[in-house]
Amino acid sequence: MGRKERQGREMNNRELGMAGETAACGFLRRRGYRILDRNYRCPFGEIDIVARGKGITVFCEVKARSEGDFEEALGAVDPKRQARLARAACHYLATREAGRNGCRFDVIALLKNGQEWKIVHVKDAFEIGEA
């Protein structure tokens, strides 16, 4: 198979990201979370998924990869990205009735394996004070 044929069959980064977010939402729902928002955008940044579980508001950064490993995906949530996510989360909390019982920042890394996803969910991946 030539390079152009492979590229035609593979998902582009945007499609991969959207498919990963959809898979992450399903993963969270199966674990009892309620999805409040997807792709929340504000002047400070974007939050991939806002969910609620056990009374806590959870801000999730989703990293989907078609190759590589979980460490690479998780490492992509660097301090700069954490700070942007924290600012967006503060905006979200200030404009909604969420977060009264606390919040946390999670990272969900997904690796595409054929038609399946391998998923790692890191709860409490970082705190606002660290960002």
NORBELLIN-V972959 format. One record per residue. N is the residue number from 1. SS is DSSP state (A for helix, B for strand, O for the rest). Layout:
# NORBELLIN-V972959
N/SS  N/SS
This chain:
# NORBELLIN-V972959
1/O  2/O  3/A  4/A  5/A  6/A  7/A  8/A  9/A  10/O  11/O  12/O  13/A  14/A  15/A  16/A  17/A  18/A  19/A  20/A  21/A  22/A  23/A  24/A  25/A  26/A  27/A  28/A  29/A  30/A  31/O  32/O  33/O  34/B  35/B  36/B  37/B  38/B  39/B  40/B  41/B  42/B  43/O  44/O  45/B  46/B  47/B  48/B  49/B  50/B  51/B  52/B  53/B  54/O  55/O  56/B  57/B  58/B  59/B  60/B  61/B  62/B  63/B  64/B  65/B  66/O  67/O  68/O  69/O  70/A  71/A  72/A  73/A  74/A  75/A  76/O  77/O  78/O  79/A  80/A  81/A  82/A  83/A  84/A  85/A  86/A  87/A  88/A  89/A  90/A  91/A  92/A  93/A  94/A  95/O  96/O  97/O  98/O  99/O  100/O  101/O  102/O  103/B  104/B  105/B  106/B  107/B  108/B  109/B  110/B  111/B  112/B  113/B  114/O  115/O  116/B  117/B  118/B  119/B  120/B  121/B  122/B  123/B  124/B  125/B  126/B  127/O  128/A  129/A  130/A  131/O
